[in-house]
Amino acid sequence: MHNFKGAIFDMDGTLLDSMPVWKRLTQGYLAQFGVHITDQDYAVTEGFSQPQVAQYFADRYPDLPVDAQGIMDGMDELITARYETIARPKDGVLDFLEGLRRRGVKMAVATLTARRHAEKALRDRDMLDYFDFMLTIEDIGVSKREPDIYLQSAARMGLEPAECTVFEDAPYACTTAKRAGFYVCGVAEPAYAAGETELRAASDLIIERSFDELRGKI
């Protein structure tokens, strides 16, 4: 069995069933300006932070009546009103977190979501206290195409990458963590169905539907 001393969790699509919510919110906001987000747009912005997404659409649609900051502000209102209340815990994740806490496994969140939204979403679901700390895009400054957020999480735990399991639903992020020496548990997510082959190639374990599937495996 894997030498499992630390767990580093992505949030959206991993701890929370929230990927469809993000897509709906982004499309819902931009629809008022007659913008329809394409599959290509989603592919380009995969792994972007909220400010990067806003800048992308401001650049792509220069005739919009709002600039990147305006998009950020408008999206922020929707996120506060909708995302923080709609996103729900992934199946089986609460029992899994409780089990890790009883075993003394160190736990952290590594997310590209802004801290104020991430903390509130987890706190409202009684999940935040399971984690020793959270690192966000605001702390790290680079996306998960670079391993910094995982390496800094492991270092803060006082552990080597090989002693930590990274839980991720984004195929590219699983690849990043695997290349950096982490044990990887991939979380199958319909939003990333096109990258399923990459997810499976980069993962030591796969969650198909529920964290309950990990019983006796980790």
N, C-alpha and C positions, 0 to 999 in steps of 0.2 A: 504493500500500500504506500502511496505517496507520502513523503515526509511533510506533513501538512501542519504548519505552524501559523500561517497567516493567510487571510482571504481578502482579496481586493475585488470589489464589486463595481461594475458599471451600474448606472441607475436606470435610465430609460430603456425599456425593452428587456432588462435583466431583473432588477428588483421590482420595477413597476411595469405594468402592462400599459405603456403610454405612447408607444410609437405611432399608432393611428391617431391619437389625440394631437400630437405635434403636427402631423400632416394636415389634419382638418383645420387646426388653428391658423396655420400659415396660409392655406388656400382661402379660408374664410375671411381673413383680413385683406388679402390682396384682391379678392373678387370684387370688392367695392370700387376698385379702379379698373375693372374689366380685364384683370390679369388671370390667365389660367396657367397654373404651374404644370409643366410637362414632366414626363419621366426623365428626360435629359436634365432638367433643372434639379430634380431630386438626386440624380446620379452625381452631378457636379458638386452639389452642396453637402453630400454625404460626409459626415465628420466635421462640418463647419460649426463654429460657435454661433450664438445668436447674433452678435455684431457682424460676423462674417456673412451670415445669411442675409441680413439687412443690406449690407453693402453690395452683395451680389445682385439683388433684385433692383436696387437703386441704379446700379451700373447697367443692368440689362434693359431696364425700362426708364430711360432718362426723362421721359415726358411725364412721369408720375408727379402728382402735385405735392409729394412729400420726399424729403431726402432720406439718407440712410438712418439718421437719428430719428426722424419722424416715423419711419417704419419700426425702428426699435421701440419707440415709445408706444405706438399703437399695438404692437405685438405684446408688449409688456402688460398692458391692460387686459388683453385677452388671456394671457397666461395666468395672471393673478385670478381672473374671474373663472376660468374654465379648467386649465391644466391642473392646477393645484387641488381641485376638488374632484375631477373626473378620474384621473389616473388611479388605478387600483393595484394592490400588491399582486405579484405573479403567483400562480398556484403553488402552494406548498412552501413558499419562501419564508413565512413567519416561523413555522415549525423548524425549518432548516437553520435559520439564524439562531433560534433558541438552543438548538442542539449544539451548534458551534460555540455559543457562549458558555454552555455547561462544560464543554471540553477545554475551555481556556484558549481557544483559537483567537488570535488578534484579527480584528476586522476593520476595513476601511472602505470608503466610497471614493471612486475615481470617476468623475463625470464632466462632460462638456457643458452641462446646464449651469446657468448662473447660480451662485451659492444661495441667494435669498430664496429662489424658487425651489431648489433642491432640498434645502433644509426644511422648509415649510411643508413640502409634499411628504417628506419622510416623517416629520414630527407629527403631522396630522393623522398619520396611520400607525402611530406608536412604534415606528421603526428606527428612528434616529438614534436612540440610546444604545442600540446594539453595536454601534460603530465607535471606534476609538477616535477617529478623525475623518475629515472629508477633504479631498483635493479637487479643485475645479479648474476649468480653463483659465479662470482669473488668476489662480495661483501659479500655473505652469507656463501659460503663454503659447504653447504649441499644441497641435492636435494629437490624436492618438495614432497618427501615422509615424510619430516619433515615440520612443518608449519612456520618455521622461516622467510621465505621470505615474507609471507603474514602478519605475526604479526609485523615484522619490518616496512612494508609498512604502515600498519594502525597506528602504533605508530608515524611514521614520519608525518602522516597527522593529528595527534592529535585526532584520532578517536578510538572507540572501534570496535572490529571485527563485532559486530552485526549492526554497522552503515555502513559497507562496503559491496559491492558486488564484488565477485571474478568471473572473466570471464575466463573460462578454457575449453580447448578441451580434455585434457588428463584425462581419468576417475580416475586414481589413485590420481591425483592432486585435482580433485573436491572433492574426499573423504577426503583428507587431510584438505582442506579449510573448509569443512562442519564440520568436527570434531573439528576444532579450533574455531567454533562459527560464521563463516562468512555466509552471504547469498550467494548462488552460482547460477550462470547462466552458464549452460553447453552449449558448442558449439559442435554440432554433426560434427564429422570429420571422413571421410572414413578410414583414417589411423588407427583409433582406433575403427573400427567397432566391433571387437571382445569384446570390453569392454563396449558396448552400455548399457547393463543392469546396470552396475555399475555407468555409467555416469548419467543415469536417476534416479537411486536411491539416488545419492548424490546431485542432482540439484533441486533447487527451481523453476527454469525456464529453458527452453531448446530453443536454436536457432537451427532450423532444417537446414536452408539454408542461411538466411539473417538477419542482425540486424534490418531490417525493421519490423520483426515480434514482436519486443519489444514495438512498439508504443502503448501507453496506459497501458502498463503492469509494467513499472518501472520508 
